[in-house]
Amino acid sequence: MSSSEVRAAVPGDGAYMQTFMDEIFRAFQRPEQRRWAQAYLWALIHVSGKKTPRRMALAKPLPPAAAHGLHQFINASPWEWTPVRRRLARRVAARTTPHSWTVAELIIPKRGEHSVGVHRRLDPVTGRTVNCQRALVFFLVSGTQCYPVDWSLVLGGAWDSDRERRRRARIPGSEAGRTPADHVVGYAAEAAAQPQLAHLPWVLDLTRCDEAAGVLAGLTRQRADVVCEVAPDHLVLLTGQHTPVVTTVSALMEVRHARQTHVLLRQTPDGRVRPVPVHTYAGTVGAPRPGLGDDVGARPYRILERPDPDGRQPARYWLTTLTDRRVEEVLRLARGHAAALSAVTTLGRRFGVLDFEGRSFPGWHHHMTMASAAYVYQRLPGAAGGASGGTATPPDAPPRLRNPPAPPPAVALTGASS
C-alpha cells in the first residue's frame, strides 16, 4: 500500500494537525515519511488496545495492508529522533510556560530475551526480579501538566558486555555502560544549550538512587538548579566550622535549634483546612563530591523536611539549590514529579509505550518518540478537543476500555545494579 493511499485514508484534525506535522516533522526529507508519521500518530491516539503495527492497521479507516508500512516506518526508516524531540520541547515551551524538568523511570516487563535492552533486574517497587526494559522519561512541567519530550533506554546485563548483541540491535557504542546518572546529566547538558529551556530547575526523586551524589555533582557541573527528594541517610556537608563535618539530612534535622518551622495550609478533600509543618535547616549545606572525600561541592543546598501530618509515615527530605525561594514554591516544584508519574501511567494506557515488540534500538526510540508526539499533540493547550490544557478527549476518540490493564507503575529514578 502506498503512503499516499494511507494519507488519503487517515482523517486529520484540520489545520491543527497540519500545523503540528509541519512543525514537528520538518526534518523529514521525504514526503512518504511524513505520511507514515501522520498515520502512526493518528493510530496511537485513536486505536484502542495494544499499539503494534499489526493491531493498529486493523482499525478503520486504515487497511490491513498498512501494517507493513507502519512497521517499516518505525523499524527500518532511517530518520533521526533527536530533531523531532527537540521540536516537541520547543513547541511545549512556546505553547505553555514550563517551570521545571523532571524524570521518571519506567520498568517495561518483557517475555524472552531478544527485545532490545531487555534484562533481568530488581523492581524497586515490587521487590521482585523482572525481565524488562528500563526506560527514563524526560518531562517538561508546566502548571499541573507534564509533557514527555525525551527518552533513554538504560542497558544492563549482557547488553553492556556483548558487542555482537549490541551490533545486531544497532546500539551505538557510546550507549554501553551508561548509568541513569549519565543519562540525566547528559540530557541536562543538551537542555542547557536550548535558550528557552536552559535555566529550568531539575526536580528529581533520588530516594532509591544509588548514584544520588553523582547525579547532584553532575547537575552542579552544568550549573543547573535542583529540587531533589533524597533518602534520610543522604550525606551532606556542614561547612560553617573549622573542620567540615559529614552527616545525614535526618540527623541534622533532629537538632531542633538548627531548624526553622514553616506552617503551610492545605485543604483536605472534605473542604477543611489543616496546617502542615515543614522544617528547614537554618543555614545551607554542601554535598560531598564522589571520589573527593569531604571536599565541598560548588553549590550551597537548603534542606527541607516534611513530617507526615498523621505520624504514620517517615518524614520526607529535599535538597535544593533554590535557597532564596519560599518553602511553598519549592514544594510546588517538587509536586511536578508526582504529576510525571501520572503522565507515565497515561502513556502506558493510551499511547502504547509498553507495546513496542521490535528488536532494534532505533525502532524503540522511534516508537517512543511517536508516543511522545501523540501525547503532546493531544494534551497541549489549543489541541483538538482540549482547548483548556489539552486534557479533554476528542469526540472521535475510541471508547476507553471498560477494565484497562494496569501498566507497571513508574517509579523514582533509581540506580540499583542490574
C-alpha positions as CSV (number, residue, x, y, z in Angstrom):
1,M,0.0,0.0,0.0
2,S,1.5,3.4,-1.0
3,S,2.0,6.2,1.6
4,S,-0.3,8.5,-0.4
5,E,-3.1,6.0,-0.1
6,V,-2.5,5.8,3.6
7,R,-2.6,9.6,3.8
8,A,-5.9,9.7,2.0
9,A,-7.3,7.1,4.4
10,V,-6.3,8.8,7.6
11,P,-8.6,11.6,8.8
12,G,-6.7,14.6,10.2
13,D,-7.8,17.2,12.6
14,G,-7.8,20.0,10.1
15,A,-5.4,22.9,10.4
16,Y,-4.1,21.9,13.9
17,M,-2.9,18.5,12.6
18,Q,-1.3,20.1,9.5
19,T,0.5,22.7,11.6
20,F,1.7,20.1,14.1
21,M,3.0,17.8,11.4
22,D,4.8,20.7,9.5
23,E,6.5,21.9,12.7
24,I,7.4,18.6,14.5
25,F,8.4,16.5,11.5
26,R,10.0,19.3,9.4
27,A,13.3,17.4,9.5
28,F,11.8,14.5,7.4
29,Q,13.3,14.8,4.0
30,R,10.8,12.5,2.2
31,P,7.1,13.1,1.9
32,E,6.3,9.5,2.5
33,Q,8.0,9.7,5.9
34,R,5.6,12.4,6.9
35,R,2.6,10.5,5.6
36,W,3.5,7.4,7.6
37,A,4.3,9.6,10.6
38,Q,0.8,11.0,10.4
39,A,-0.7,7.6,10.1
40,Y,1.2,6.3,13.1
41,L,0.4,9.4,15.1
42,W,-3.3,9.0,14.3
43,A,-3.3,5.3,15.2
44,L,-1.6,5.9,18.6
45,I,-4.2,8.4,19.5
46,H,-7.3,6.7,18.2
47,V,-6.7,2.9,18.3
48,S,-7.6,1.1,21.5
49,G,-5.8,-1.8,22.8
50,K,-2.2,-2.8,22.2
51,K,-0.3,-0.4,19.8
52,T,1.6,-2.6,17.5
53,P,1.7,-2.0,13.7
54,R,-0.4,-5.1,13.0
55,R,-3.1,-4.2,15.5
56,M,-3.1,-0.5,14.5
57,A,-3.6,-1.5,10.9
58,L,-6.8,-3.4,11.8
59,A,-8.5,-0.1,12.8
60,K,-10.7,1.7,10.3
61,P,-10.0,3.5,8.1
62,L,-6.5,2.0,7.9
63,P,-6.4,-1.1,5.7
64,P,-4.6,-4.2,6.9
65,A,-2.0,-3.6,4.2
66,A,-0.8,-0.6,6.1
67,A,0.8,-2.8,8.8
68,H,3.9,-3.3,6.7
69,G,4.3,0.4,6.1
70,L,3.8,1.2,9.8
71,H,6.4,-1.4,10.7
72,Q,8.9,-0.1,8.2
73,F,8.4,3.5,9.3
74,I,9.3,2.5,12.9
75,N,11.9,-0.2,12.5
76,A,13.6,0.4,9.2
77,S,13.2,4.0,8.1
78,P,16.4,5.9,8.9
79,W,15.0,9.0,10.5
80,E,16.7,10.8,13.4
81,W,14.6,11.0,16.5
82,T,16.6,13.8,18.3
83,P,15.4,16.6,16.0
84,V,11.8,15.5,16.4
85,R,12.1,15.5,20.2
86,R,13.8,18.9,20.2
87,R,11.0,20.4,18.2
88,L,8.5,18.8,20.6
89,A,10.2,20.5,23.5
90,R,10.3,23.8,21.7
91,R,6.6,23.6,20.9
92,V,5.8,22.8,24.5
93,A,7.9,25.8,25.6
94,A,6.1,28.1,23.0
95,R,2.6,27.0,24.0
96,T,3.0,26.8,27.8
97,T,5.2,28.3,30.5
98,P,7.4,25.4,31.6
99,H,8.9,25.8,35.1
100,S,11.0,22.7,35.6
101,W,12.3,19.4,34.2
102,T,11.6,16.1,35.8
103,V,12.5,12.4,35.1
104,A,10.5,9.2,35.8
105,E,11.8,5.7,35.4
106,L,9.6,3.1,33.7
107,I,10.0,-0.7,34.0
108,I,8.6,-2.4,31.0
109,P,8.1,-6.2,31.5
110,K,9.0,-8.4,28.5
111,R,9.0,-12.0,27.7
112,G,12.1,-13.7,26.3
113,E,15.5,-12.1,25.9
114,H,15.5,-10.7,22.4
115,S,13.8,-7.4,22.7
116,V,16.4,-4.6,22.7
117,G,17.7,-3.8,26.1
118,V,15.7,-6.5,27.9
119,H,17.4,-7.9,31.0
120,R,16.6,-9.2,34.5
121,R,16.7,-6.7,37.4
122,L,15.1,-6.0,40.7
123,D,12.0,-3.9,40.5
124,P,12.3,-1.4,43.5
125,V,8.5,-1.1,43.7
126,T,7.5,-4.7,44.0
127,G,10.8,-6.1,45.3
128,R,10.7,-8.8,42.6
129,T,13.2,-9.7,39.9
130,V,11.6,-9.0,36.5
131,N,12.6,-9.5,32.9
132,C,12.2,-6.0,31.5
133,Q,13.3,-3.0,29.6
134,R,14.3,0.0,31.7
135,A,13.5,3.5,30.4
136,L,13.9,7.0,31.6
137,V,11.3,9.6,30.5
138,F,12.2,13.3,30.5
139,F,9.4,15.7,31.1
140,L,8.8,19.4,30.8
141,V,6.5,20.5,33.6
142,S,4.0,23.4,33.2
143,G,1.5,24.0,35.9
144,T,-0.1,20.7,36.7
145,Q,0.8,19.2,33.3
146,C,3.8,17.2,32.3
147,Y,4.9,16.7,28.7
148,P,7.2,13.8,27.7
149,V,9.9,15.2,25.3
150,D,12.7,12.7,25.5
151,W,13.6,9.1,26.4
152,S,16.6,7.0,27.3
153,L,16.9,3.2,27.3
154,V,19.1,2.1,30.2
155,L,21.1,-1.0,29.2
156,G,22.0,-3.7,31.7
157,G,23.1,-7.3,32.0
158,A,24.7,-8.8,28.9
159,W,24.0,-5.7,26.8
160,D,26.9,-3.9,28.5
161,S,29.4,-6.6,27.7
162,D,28.2,-8.3,24.5
163,R,29.3,-6.3,21.5
164,E,27.7,-8.6,19.0
165,R,24.4,-8.3,20.7
166,R,24.6,-4.5,20.6
167,R,25.6,-4.6,16.9
168,R,22.6,-6.7,15.9
169,A,20.3,-4.3,17.8
170,R,22.1,-1.3,16.2
171,I,23.0,0.2,19.6
172,P,25.7,2.9,19.3
173,G,28.9,2.1,21.2
174,S,28.5,5.2,23.3
175,E,25.5,3.7,25.0
176,A,27.3,0.8,26.6
177,G,27.8,1.2,30.4
178,R,25.8,4.4,30.7
179,T,24.1,4.6,34.1
180,P,20.9,6.5,34.9
181,A,23.0,9.3,36.3
182,D,24.9,9.5,32.9
183,H,21.6,9.8,31.0
184,V,20.2,12.5,33.3
185,V,23.4,14.6,33.4
186,G,23.9,14.2,29.6
187,Y,20.4,15.3,28.8
188,A,20.8,18.3,31.2
189,A,23.8,19.4,29.2
190,E,21.8,19.2,26.0
191,A,18.9,21.1,27.6
192,A,21.3,23.8,28.8
193,A,22.1,24.6,25.1
194,Q,18.4,25.4,24.3
195,P,17.8,29.1,25.1
196,Q,14.1,28.7,26.0
197,L,14.9,25.8,28.4
198,A,18.4,26.5,29.7
199,H,17.6,27.8,33.2
200,L,14.8,25.5,34.3
201,P,15.5,23.6,37.6
202,W,15.6,19.8,37.7
203,V,13.0,18.1,40.0
204,L,14.1,14.5,40.8
205,D,13.3,11.8,43.3
206,L,16.6,10.3,44.3
207,T,15.4,8.4,47.3
208,R,16.2,5.0,45.8
209,C,19.1,6.1,43.6
210,D,22.5,4.5,44.4
211,E,24.1,7.3,42.3
212,A,22.3,10.3,44.0
213,A,25.6,12.0,44.9
214,G,26.8,11.6,41.3
215,V,23.6,13.0,39.9
216,L,23.8,16.1,42.1
217,A,27.5,16.5,41.3
218,G,26.8,16.2,37.5
219,L,24.0,18.8,37.6
220,T,26.3,21.0,39.7
221,R,28.8,20.9,36.8
222,Q,26.0,22.0,34.5
223,R,25.2,24.9,36.9
224,A,21.6,23.5,37.0
225,D,19.3,24.3,39.9
226,V,17.7,21.3,41.6
227,V,14.9,20.3,43.8
228,C,15.7,16.7,44.7
229,E,14.0,14.4,47.2
230,V,16.6,12.3,49.0
231,A,16.7,9.4,51.4
232,P,17.0,10.2,55.2
233,D,20.6,8.8,55.1
234,H,21.7,11.1,52.3
235,L,25.1,12.7,53.2
236,V,25.6,16.4,53.4
237,L,28.5,18.6,54.5
238,L,28.5,21.2,57.3
239,T,31.0,23.8,56.3
240,G,30.5,26.6,58.9
241,Q,33.0,25.2,61.3
242,H,36.8,24.8,61.4
243,T,36.7,21.2,60.1
244,P,33.9,20.2,57.7
245,V,31.6,17.6,59.1
246,V,29.7,15.0,57.1
247,T,26.3,14.0,58.4
248,T,22.9,12.8,57.1
249,V,20.0,15.0,56.4
250,S,17.8,13.3,59.0
251,A,20.5,13.6,61.7
252,L,20.9,17.2,61.0
253,M,17.2,18.0,61.1
254,E,17.0,16.3,64.5
255,V,18.9,19.2,66.0
256,R,16.0,21.3,67.0
257,H,17.8,24.6,67.5
258,A,19.3,24.3,64.0
259,R,15.9,24.2,62.2
260,Q,13.1,26.6,61.4
261,T,9.5,25.7,61.2
262,H,7.1,26.9,58.5
263,V,3.4,26.2,58.6
264,L,1.6,25.7,55.3
265,L,-2.2,25.4,55.0
266,R,-3.6,22.5,53.0
267,Q,-7.2,21.9,52.0
268,T,-8.4,18.3,52.7
269,P,-10.8,16.5,50.3
270,D,-13.8,17.3,52.6
271,G,-13.1,21.0,52.4
272,R,-11.4,21.6,55.7
273,V,-8.1,23.4,56.0
274,R,-5.4,21.9,58.1
275,P,-1.8,23.1,59.0
276,V,1.1,21.2,57.6
277,P,4.5,21.9,59.3
278,V,7.6,22.0,57.1
279,H,11.1,22.3,58.7
280,T,14.1,23.9,57.1
281,Y,17.7,23.9,58.2
282,A,18.7,27.3,59.4
283,G,21.7,27.5,57.1
284,T,23.0,25.9,54.0
285,V,25.0,22.7,53.5
286,G,27.3,21.3,50.9
287,A,27.4,18.0,49.1
288,P,30.4,15.7,49.4
289,R,31.6,15.0,45.8
290,P,32.0,11.4,44.8
291,G,35.7,10.3,45.0
292,L,36.8,13.6,46.7
293,G,36.2,12.7,50.3
294,D,34.9,15.7,52.3
295,D,35.6,18.2,49.5
296,V,32.9,20.9,49.4
297,G,30.5,20.9,46.4
298,A,30.3,24.0,44.3
299,R,26.7,24.9,45.3
300,P,25.1,25.5,48.6
301,Y,21.9,23.5,49.3
302,R,18.9,24.1,51.5
303,I,17.3,21.2,53.3
304,L,13.5,20.8,53.7
305,E,11.9,18.2,55.9
306,R,8.2,17.5,55.7
307,P,7.0,15.2,58.6
308,D,3.9,13.1,57.9
309,P,1.0,15.0,59.4
310,D,-0.5,11.8,60.8
311,G,2.8,10.4,62.0
312,R,2.2,7.1,60.1
313,Q,5.0,7.5,57.5
314,P,8.6,8.6,57.8
315,A,9.5,12.2,57.1
316,R,10.4,13.3,53.6
317,Y,13.5,15.3,52.7
318,W,14.5,17.6,49.9
319,L,17.8,19.3,48.9
320,T,17.5,22.4,46.7
321,T,19.9,25.0,45.3
322,L,16.9,27.4,45.2
323,T,18.0,28.9,48.6
324,D,16.2,32.2,48.0
325,R,12.8,30.7,47.1
326,R,9.9,30.4,49.5
327,V,9.2,27.0,51.0
328,E,5.8,26.9,49.4
329,E,7.3,27.5,45.9
330,V,10.0,24.8,46.4
331,L,7.3,22.2,47.4
332,R,5.1,23.2,44.5
333,L,8.0,22.4,42.1
334,A,8.5,19.1,43.9
335,R,5.0,18.1,43.1
336,G,5.9,18.1,39.5
337,H,7.5,14.7,39.9
338,A,4.2,13.2,41.1
339,A,2.5,14.6,38.1
340,A,5.1,13.0,35.9
341,L,4.3,9.5,37.4
342,S,0.7,10.1,36.5
343,A,1.6,11.1,32.9
344,V,3.7,7.9,32.6
345,T,0.7,5.8,33.5
346,T,-1.3,7.6,30.8
347,L,1.4,7.0,28.3
348,G,1.2,3.3,29.0
349,R,-2.6,3.0,29.0
350,R,-3.4,5.2,26.0
351,F,-0.2,5.8,23.9
352,G,1.5,2.4,23.7
353,V,4.8,2.9,25.5
354,L,4.6,-0.6,26.8
355,D,3.8,-2.2,23.4
356,F,7.0,-2.0,21.3
357,E,7.9,-5.5,20.1
358,G,10.9,-4.8,17.9
359,R,14.5,-5.8,18.5
360,S,16.3,-2.7,17.3
361,F,17.5,0.3,19.3
362,P,16.4,2.9,16.6
363,G,13.0,1.2,16.4
364,W,12.5,1.5,20.2
365,H,13.4,5.2,20.1
366,H,11.2,5.8,17.0
367,H,8.2,4.3,18.8
368,M,8.8,6.2,22.0
369,T,9.2,9.4,20.0
370,M,5.9,8.9,18.3
371,A,4.2,8.2,21.6
372,S,5.5,11.4,23.0
373,A,4.4,13.3,19.9
374,A,0.9,11.8,20.2
375,Y,0.7,12.8,23.9
376,V,1.9,16.3,23.2
377,Y,-0.4,16.7,20.2
378,Q,-3.4,15.8,22.2
379,R,-2.6,17.4,25.5
380,L,-1.2,20.9,24.6
381,P,-3.5,23.9,25.1
382,G,-5.4,24.5,21.9
383,A,-5.3,20.9,20.8
384,A,-8.3,19.4,19.1
385,G,-10.7,18.5,21.9
386,G,-8.5,20.0,24.6
387,A,-8.7,23.8,24.5
388,S,-8.1,24.2,28.2
389,G,-4.8,22.4,28.9
390,G,-5.4,19.9,26.2
391,T,-6.7,17.2,28.5
392,A,-10.1,16.5,27.1
393,T,-10.8,13.5,24.9
394,P,-11.5,14.3,21.2
395,P,-15.0,13.5,20.0
396,D,-13.8,10.8,17.7
397,A,-11.5,9.1,20.1
398,P,-12.2,5.4,20.7
399,P,-14.1,4.4,23.9
400,R,-11.9,3.7,26.9
401,L,-11.6,0.0,27.8
402,R,-14.0,-1.0,30.5
403,N,-11.3,-2.6,32.6
404,P,-8.0,-1.5,31.1
405,P,-4.9,-3.5,32.1
406,A,-2.9,-1.6,34.7
407,P,0.6,-0.8,33.4
408,P,3.5,-1.2,35.8
409,P,3.9,1.9,37.9
410,A,6.5,4.5,37.1
411,V,9.0,4.9,39.9
412,A,11.6,7.2,41.3
413,L,14.9,7.5,39.5
414,T,16.9,4.6,40.8
415,G,20.4,3.4,40.3
416,A,20.2,-0.2,41.7
417,S,22.5,-2.7,39.9
418,S,21.1,-4.8,37.3
